[in-house]
Amino acid sequence: MKPTAGAREPHKLTGKGLATRARILEHAAELIYAKGVHATNNEQLRRAAGVSGSQLNHYFPTKESLVLAVIAWQAERVLTFHRGERFACFDNLDALREWADFYVRYERAYQEGCSLGSLASEIIKTDLDVHDELARAFDEWREIFRDGIERMRQLGRISAEADPARLANLLLAAFQGGMLLAQVARDIGPLKDALEAAIDHVQTFATSHDAGLLQAG
């Protein structure tokens, strides 16, 4: 993601500076999640991250620069996880089911929720100029699914009639909505049902060739 405007660019920092910046961002994300943007102040963050006021201002001179950096930091964590080898680039249905199973089996999933989704729900209510950054983060996440479904079409694993953009929207919406309902219910069931239904819909486009692969696996 692009460097955050108004904040000290990470690539210009020393190793120690990068570590300090990352620590600030991690604690900022936790505080914003727990207290909200408006209720999170510099003094709380300074104590939590163990930095001075001058250090905090050095890396993030304004609240908007801090919030933008938190979005970018949190998004990068989510995107890096989804782009890892674990899910094989989402180029088959088994990879999608493995992705769903990871969250369904994660015992704290419904307590922690989606880190990026929870952050977005807090920040979107503010008057900070961060909407474009949030939209870009979710666009990149959606693109991971879209690219995977496009590869499935190219490999002949799903029908050419499948619409990668619509199916990617469905998968991301099922995850976000299912996770929210799971948090409210304190039960993983809504997330499990939403993801299974979304992936089952993707499977309706599977070709006989792909069905054979799944049986063989």
C-alpha positions, -999 to +999 in steps of 0.1 A: +000+000+000+011+036-005+030+055+022+007+074+045+006+111+039+017+132+068+035+104+086+072+095+085+077+071+057+088+036+070+115+031+043+133+062+056+136+049+092+163+030+109+156-005+122+150+008+156+127+035+142+107+009+122+102-012+154+091+018+174+066+029+146+052-007+144+048-008+182+029+025+181+006+012+153-001-020+170-012-003+203-031+024+183-051-003+165-059-020+199-070+012+215-091+023+186-108-011+185-115-010+223-123+027+228-130+042+194-112+068+175-124+099+194-118+083+228-083+073+220-058+101+228-021+107+226-015+102+263-032+067+263-012+057+233+020+071+246+017+050+278+006+019+260+034+020+234+060+032+259+071+062+239+075+099+246+052+126+233+080+139+210+085+104+196+048+100+189+046+134+171+078+125+152+062+095+136+026+108+134+022+145+136-016+145+133-044+121+144-054+116+107-018+105+098-019+080+127-053+066+117-043+064+080-012+045+090-032+022+113-054+013+083-025+006+061-007-014+088-038-035+096-046-040+059-011-052+051-014-078+078-047-091+064-035-090+028-002-107+035-020-135+053-044-141+024-016-139-002+005-166+016+011-201+004-015-215+028-044-209+004-026-217-029-036-184-044-073-194-041-071-211-075-094-241-065-124-247-043-104-266-018-083-235-011-115-215-005-128-241+019-094-242+037-096-205+041-131-208+056-121-236+079-092-216+093-115-190+106-143-214+117-118-235+137-100-205+152-114-205+187-112-168+192-126-158+158-160-147+171-144-128+200-118-109+180-138-105+148-122-092+116-093-068+125-098-047+094-136-049+094-138-039+131-113-010+125-134+002+095-166+002+115-150+024+141-132+048+117-160+052+091-181+071+116-155+098+121-150+130+101-114+121+093-105+120+057-097+083+056-126+068+035-105+064+004-078+045+023-104+021+038-120+016+004-086+008-012-078-017+015-110-036+009-106-034-028-072-051-025-087-078-004-115-083-028-090-085-057-073-115-041-105-134-044-113-121-078-079-131-092-083-165-077-117-171-093-103-157-126-075-183-124-101-210-118-119-200-150-086-200-169-077-234-156-111-248-166-120-255-130-152-234-131-174-223-159-166-193-180-201-180-170-188-174-135-184-137-128-151-132-108-161-097-095-195-107-082-182-139-066-154-120-049-179-096-035-200-125-023-171-141-005-159-109+012-195-099+022-201-134+036-170-131+057-177-097+070-214-102+077-209-137+091-181-125+114-202-096+127-232-119+134-208-144+151-196-117+174-231-107+183-242-143+189-209-152+205-211-183+184-191-192+153-222-207+136-233-176+116-198-173+101-196-210+093-230-209+076-223-177+056-189-190+043-203-224+035-232-209+016-209-185-004-185-213-013-213-237-022-225-210-046-191-208-062-191-246-065-223-244-086-200-231-114-175-261-110-168-281-142-168-319-142-130-317-144-128-298-112-152-321-095-129-350-104-100-332-088-119-326-056-129-363-053-093-374-060-081-350-032 
